[in-house]
Amino acid sequence: MPTVPVNIPGASYNIQINPGMLRDLGNQISSLTRSRKVCIVTDSLVGPLYVHVVEEALRESAFTVIS
């Protein structure tokens, strides 16, 4: 899976890029935490394009979603 490293003052992280990755988001987050509550924070440009896919993927993995 391709990754893009991001380095900003005080932090660094990798962004993973993979086709269909949003549909697997619930499984990915489940491997990182035992919490079953998530909050989606987005904006008026990205939200309308992707929030429904993200919410569905999270709910299918038994997350309670707040957006």
C-alpha positions in Angstrom: 0.0 0.0 0.0 1.5 3.3 -1.0 2.2 5.8 1.8 2.9 9.5 1.8 5.0 10.8 4.7 3.9 14.0 6.3 6.3 16.0 8.4 5.1 19.2 10.1 6.6 21.0 13.0 6.0 19.0 16.1 4.5 15.9 14.4 4.9 13.4 11.6 2.7 10.7 10.2 2.0 8.6 7.1 -1.0 8.8 4.9 -1.9 5.5 3.4 -3.4 5.4 -0.1 -5.3 2.4 -1.4 -8.4 1.9 -3.7 -11.5 1.0 -1.6 -9.8 1.9 1.7 -12.7 3.9 3.0 -15.0 0.8 2.8 -12.5 -1.0 5.1 -12.2 1.8 7.6 -14.1 0.1 10.3 -11.8 -2.9 10.3 -8.7 -0.6 10.3 -9.9 1.5 13.2 -11.0 -1.7 15.1 -7.4 -2.8 15.0 -6.3 0.4 16.7 -8.8 0.8 19.5 -11.3 -1.0 21.6 -13.6 2.1 21.7 -16.8 1.7 19.7 -17.6 5.4 19.4 -16.1 7.6 16.6 -16.6 11.2 15.6 -16.3 12.3 12.0 -14.8 15.7 11.5 -14.9 17.1 7.9 -15.6 20.2 5.9 -18.2 21.3 3.3 -16.1 20.1 0.4 -15.0 16.6 1.5 -17.9 15.7 3.7 -20.6 15.5 0.9 -18.3 13.3 -1.2 -17.2 10.8 1.4 -19.1 11.0 4.7 -21.8 8.5 3.8 -19.3 5.8 2.7 -17.3 6.4 5.9 -20.4 6.3 8.2 -21.6 3.1 6.5 -18.3 1.3 6.9 -18.0 2.3 10.5 -21.5 1.2 11.4 -21.0 -2.1 9.7 -18.1 -2.6 12.1 -20.4 -1.8 15.1 -19.2 1.7 15.7 -21.5 4.4 17.0 -20.9 7.3 14.7 -21.2 11.0 15.5 -20.9 13.5 12.6 
